[in-house]
Amino acid sequence: MSVHDDIRKLLPLAVTGDVAPEDVRRVREHLRCCERCRQVSEDFAALGSALRGLPTPQPRAELVARVRDLAESRLARKQARSRDAAVLAPLVAASWIVALATWPVTRAAGKWIFTGWHMPGGSFGTALVAYSILGFLLACGAAIAVGRHASAIGRIR
C-alpha cells in the first residue's frame, strides 16, 4: 500500500479527530500537496457537519420505561443470587459439619435399628445405607422447601 492509500484511510478519522496526533500531522502534510485528498477531506467535513445538524431520534417513553424495568429486574435478580450465594455457603459448611458430627450417632443407631438386616460389610454397611437414605430424604426436603420459597417470591414459575 502506498502512503496515499494510508492517508485516504485516515481521512474520515482525521476529520472527526479520532486519530493520534502524529497521524493528524501526517494527514495535514499530505493534504498540503495532494488536491484530490484535500477535496475528499472537505467532503468528509461537510458530511460530518450535515450529520451533526440532523435531529437526534428520541425513543418512545414506553420503550424507555420497558428497558428501565428490564434492567432493574435483572439487577434485582443478580443481587438476589449474590444474597443466595452468601446464605448458601454457610449452609453448605453447616451441613458438612452436621454430617460429620452425626455420623457416629447414625452408625450406632443403624446398628440398633437394623440389627436384623444383613448387609455386606456388616454394621458399617448398614449404618452407611441408613445414613445415605436419611441424608437423601433430608436433601429432598430441603430442595422442596427452597423451591417453594423461590416460587413464593416469584423467582421461578
Legacy VTK file of the C-alpha trace (Angstrom):
# vtk DataFile Version 3.0
C-alpha trace
ASCII
DATASET POLYDATA
POINTS 157 float
0.000 0.000 0.000
1.212 3.472 -0.769
1.372 6.445 1.569
-1.502 7.938 -0.405
-3.710 4.895 0.374
-2.790 5.071 4.052
-3.760 8.741 4.185
-7.059 8.015 2.403
-7.923 5.502 5.151
-7.128 8.076 7.833
-9.119 10.941 6.301
-12.549 10.151 7.820
-10.965 9.681 11.218
-8.807 12.780 10.925
-11.849 14.929 10.130
-13.571 13.775 13.330
-10.392 13.972 15.400
-10.256 10.247 16.150
-6.612 9.644 15.261
-3.342 10.022 17.097
-1.589 13.427 16.914
1.230 12.049 14.738
-1.349 10.750 12.237
-3.063 14.157 12.179
0.314 15.701 11.350
0.894 13.185 8.528
-2.578 13.848 7.087
-2.129 17.635 7.193
1.240 17.405 5.447
-0.246 15.184 2.759
-3.248 17.479 2.262
-0.931 20.427 1.550
0.453 18.693 -1.538
-2.500 16.481 -2.695
-5.534 18.235 -4.159
-7.631 15.027 -4.527
-7.217 14.091 -0.866
-7.892 17.664 0.213
-11.195 17.560 -1.708
-12.116 14.208 -0.122
-11.269 15.647 3.301
-13.512 18.653 2.667
-16.313 16.313 1.554
-15.970 14.312 4.777
-16.012 17.519 6.819
-19.171 18.730 5.031
-20.831 15.356 5.524
-19.933 15.358 9.222
-21.358 18.826 9.796
-24.527 17.898 7.884
-24.959 14.781 10.012
-24.452 16.779 13.211
-27.227 19.096 12.030
-29.766 16.270 11.886
-32.103 15.897 14.836
-31.258 13.102 17.253
-34.022 10.498 17.281
-35.599 10.030 20.707
-37.053 6.687 21.836
-40.700 6.470 22.851
-41.376 6.864 26.564
-42.879 3.376 26.853
-39.735 1.849 25.315
-37.535 3.703 27.804
-39.767 2.547 30.681
-39.706 -1.055 29.462
-35.918 -1.070 29.134
-35.531 0.534 32.571
-37.868 -2.073 34.133
-35.962 -4.882 32.444
-32.627 -3.535 33.659
-33.949 -3.095 37.204
-35.361 -6.635 37.277
-32.065 -8.086 36.022
-30.157 -6.121 38.633
-32.544 -7.311 41.353
-32.097 -10.937 40.220
-28.323 -10.548 40.247
-28.411 -9.085 43.756
-30.731 -11.892 44.895
-28.318 -14.505 43.511
-25.494 -12.820 45.410
-27.524 -12.902 48.618
-28.451 -16.530 47.963
-24.802 -17.445 47.486
-23.892 -15.628 50.689
-26.539 -17.637 52.554
-25.832 -20.914 50.785
-22.107 -21.075 51.584
-22.560 -21.163 55.371
-25.443 -23.621 54.962
-23.259 -25.991 52.976
-20.496 -25.682 55.560
-23.014 -26.303 58.347
-24.406 -29.354 56.571
-20.920 -30.853 56.309
-20.288 -30.176 59.989
-23.624 -31.749 60.919
-22.937 -34.726 58.660
-19.530 -35.318 60.228
-20.849 -34.793 63.739
-23.864 -37.084 63.332
-22.075 -39.924 61.553
-21.127 -41.780 64.751
-24.651 -41.371 66.118
-26.171 -42.599 62.873
-23.808 -45.529 62.764
-24.783 -46.557 66.280
-28.477 -46.056 65.511
-28.080 -48.095 62.340
-26.699 -50.991 64.372
-29.551 -50.738 66.817
-32.374 -50.313 64.249
-31.129 -52.617 61.525
-29.573 -55.458 63.539
-31.618 -57.965 61.658
-30.860 -56.508 58.238
-27.836 -58.298 56.851
-25.687 -56.182 54.554
-22.272 -56.978 53.156
-19.754 -55.117 55.246
-21.584 -55.787 58.493
-22.792 -52.989 60.699
-20.711 -50.380 58.873
-22.547 -51.114 55.607
-25.909 -50.998 57.366
-25.096 -47.677 59.018
-23.842 -46.244 55.756
-27.030 -47.225 53.929
-29.201 -45.778 56.690
-27.179 -42.576 56.787
-27.299 -42.233 52.993
-31.070 -42.721 52.915
-31.554 -40.223 55.742
-29.302 -37.697 54.009
-31.120 -38.155 50.700
-34.533 -37.636 52.335
-33.328 -34.523 54.155
-31.821 -33.121 50.940
-35.105 -33.750 49.098
-36.993 -31.953 51.839
-34.595 -29.015 51.694
-34.854 -28.830 47.891
-38.654 -28.813 48.081
-38.570 -26.068 50.724
-36.161 -23.936 48.684
-38.255 -24.452 45.542
-41.444 -23.411 47.318
-39.721 -20.347 48.736
-38.344 -19.344 45.326
-41.775 -19.848 43.766
-43.420 -17.793 46.507
-41.144 -14.820 45.935
-41.528 -15.076 42.160
-38.075 -16.286 41.082
-39.441 -19.404 39.397
-42.811 -20.122 37.897
LINES 1 158
157 0 1 2 3 4 5 6 7 8 9 10 11 12 13 14 15 16 17 18 19 20 21 22 23 24 25 26 27 28 29 30 31 32 33 34 35 36 37 38 39 40 41 42 43 44 45 46 47 48 49 50 51 52 53 54 55 56 57 58 59 60 61 62 63 64 65 66 67 68 69 70 71 72 73 74 75 76 77 78 79 80 81 82 83 84 85 86 87 88 89 90 91 92 93 94 95 96 97 98 99 100 101 102 103 104 105 106 107 108 109 110 111 112 113 114 115 116 117 118 119 120 121 122 123 124 125 126 127 128 129 130 131 132 133 134 135 136 137 138 139 140 141 142 143 144 145 146 147 148 149 150 151 152 153 154 155 156
